[in-house]
Amino acid sequence: MQIISLLQIVISILVVALILMQERGGDAGGLFGGGGAGGDGFYQKRRGLEKIIFYSTVILVIIFGVLALANLFL
């Protein structure tokens, strides 16, 4: 059980770092579903490092969710 909690802490720090590294597109309205101008958001084209950072963030968030459920039931 300790290892799951430790992994959650490490993954949460990585997720925050990856989110901060992502390009800022639009204003604060995008945080609440308003989206930015130009059709950016979840479905915008991503290339290179931006694509790697985006998919890494999604994967780590999924892993974090699985660990949270595992921590709940164990």
C-alpha positions as CSV (number, residue, x, y, z in Angstrom):
1,M,0.0,0.0,0.0
2,Q,2.9,2.4,0.7
3,I,4.3,1.9,-2.8
4,I,1.0,2.9,-4.4
5,S,0.9,6.1,-2.4
6,L,4.5,6.9,-3.3
7,L,3.8,6.2,-7.0
8,Q,0.8,8.5,-6.9
9,I,2.9,11.3,-5.4
10,V,5.6,10.9,-8.1
11,I,3.1,10.7,-10.9
12,S,1.2,13.7,-9.7
13,I,4.4,15.8,-9.7
14,L,5.2,14.6,-13.2
15,V,1.7,15.4,-14.4
16,V,1.9,18.9,-13.0
17,A,5.3,19.4,-14.7
18,L,4.1,18.1,-18.0
19,I,1.0,20.3,-17.9
20,L,3.1,23.4,-17.2
21,M,5.4,22.5,-20.1
22,Q,2.5,22.4,-22.6
23,E,2.0,25.4,-24.9
24,R,-0.5,27.9,-23.7
25,G,-3.2,28.3,-26.4
26,G,-6.0,30.7,-25.6
27,D,-7.0,32.4,-22.4
28,A,-8.3,31.2,-19.0
29,G,-11.7,30.5,-20.6
30,G,-10.3,27.3,-22.1
31,L,-10.0,25.9,-18.6
32,F,-13.7,25.9,-18.2
33,G,-14.6,24.5,-21.6
34,G,-14.8,27.8,-23.4
35,G,-11.9,26.9,-25.7
36,G,-9.6,29.3,-27.4
37,A,-9.9,31.0,-30.8
38,G,-8.8,29.1,-33.9
39,G,-10.2,25.7,-32.9
40,D,-7.4,24.8,-30.6
41,G,-7.9,22.5,-27.7
42,F,-8.0,18.7,-27.4
43,Y,-8.2,18.1,-31.1
44,Q,-5.6,20.5,-32.4
45,K,-2.7,19.2,-34.4
46,R,0.4,18.4,-32.3
47,R,3.8,17.7,-33.7
48,G,7.2,16.7,-32.3
49,L,7.9,17.4,-28.7
50,E,4.4,18.9,-28.1
51,K,2.8,15.6,-29.2
52,I,5.1,13.5,-26.9
53,I,4.3,15.8,-23.9
54,F,0.6,15.6,-24.6
55,Y,0.4,11.9,-24.9
56,S,2.7,11.4,-21.9
57,T,0.3,13.6,-19.8
58,V,-2.7,11.6,-20.9
59,I,-1.0,8.2,-20.1
60,L,0.2,9.4,-16.7
61,V,-3.2,10.7,-15.8
62,I,-4.7,7.3,-16.7
63,I,-2.1,5.5,-14.6
64,F,-2.8,7.9,-11.7
65,G,-6.5,7.1,-11.9
66,V,-5.8,3.3,-11.9
67,L,-3.5,3.7,-8.9
68,A,-6.1,5.8,-7.1
69,L,-8.7,3.0,-7.7
70,A,-6.2,0.4,-6.6
71,N,-5.4,2.4,-3.5
72,L,-9.1,2.6,-2.7
73,F,-9.8,-1.1,-3.0
74,L,-6.6,-2.5,-1.4
